[in-house]
Amino acid sequence: MPAGHLIAASFASPDTDAPFRFVLKAREAMASTGHFGMVAGADAALGCDGVDVLVDCFVSRRPLAAGALVVEVDSPAVPRTYLLNVVVRPVQTMPCGRPGEVAPIALPALSQTSLHESVRGGACSPTCVAMVVRSRVADVSHEAIAATTAHWPSRMLGVWPQNLWAAARHGVVGGIELLHDWQPIGSVLEAGSPVVASIRFEAGKLAGAPLQRTSGHLVVLRGIRHGRVLVLDPAAPDGSVERSYDACEFANAWLRHRGAAYVFADGRLS
């Protein structure tokens, strides 16, 4: 594993709500995340010389030899159905390709501003997950999904594996991806599945966004038309969640740095 790379993983199963964590082992290093799932109490991530743990992913600060990623699930039996995803990419990279045209996917438009004031500021990720889940399971409330995305060790609502664990509680199974190319994104959208994208941008770098700048925010990508990406942006107030952004500006906000995304199975996982 070269230096300057992200290593991210997710574990989702509709069959178990058992807590889990990831351990990165190399010849001369070992680091671990805290536990994900409905676990209360302190459970800090543990980095080491050469590996940083950013709550939900690892960053290699020096080359790592003989690396392996282990998922530890606190369950007496292996779940019958699960999705384990592990992805690696450089922290910084140039976005590849050009987006093709993809008709927009119909989804419920939800705003994080509708949640209680104590959580709404950090609720972009659970709100995006709620839009995807409610497009498939209509009787699940926005508030119920947000409640299960709370990551106890960090007290954050936007932790990637925690949000995918929460979606699986409602039978919607997905995995984390670290992308830099438009081609696979277009393929997922054409198959009728939205993509939840983790973006960051400075002031003036994403025209039309409800946030002036952000060091971390999630939106639902649902289509591409005429060089613009069609998104549901949960930071916008009710009635204005549907947005479109210039594809190049959006690629710089998303694919250049991390390119993290939630990608969901189509229901035929077995």
HUJOVEN-V795175 format. One record per helix or strand of 2 or more residues. SS is the DSSP state (~ for helix, > for strand). FROM is the first residue (numbers start at 1). LEN is the number of residues. If there is no record, write none. Layout:
<<SS:FROM:LEN> <SS:FROM:LEN>>
//
This chain:
<<>:5:8> <>:20:7> <>:29:4> <>:51:3> <>:57:4> <>:68:6> <>:83:8> <~:112:3> <~:120:3> <~:124:11> <~:142:7> <~:160:9> <>:174:5> <~:182:9> <>:195:7> <>:214:12> <>:228:5> <>:242:5> <~:247:8> <>:260:5>>
//
